[in-house]
């Protein structure tokens, strides 16, 4: 089975879940980030970034379970 792919909802980068070094919890889910800068931006405005991600990647779950 392959690695679970997750997205950074701030910048749109994607990689295997184990490759991320920065993460935070929001709304009962763990979100992963390419760097602490993206994590900080998300923590300041999570709904803004989630809304933008949903517009840019319709139907994509940025943090699928796996």
Buried (B, 14 or more C-beta within 10 A) or exposed (E): EEEEBBBBBBBBBBBEBEEBEBBBEBEEEEBBBBBEEBBEBBBEEBEEBBEBBEEEBEEEEBBEEE
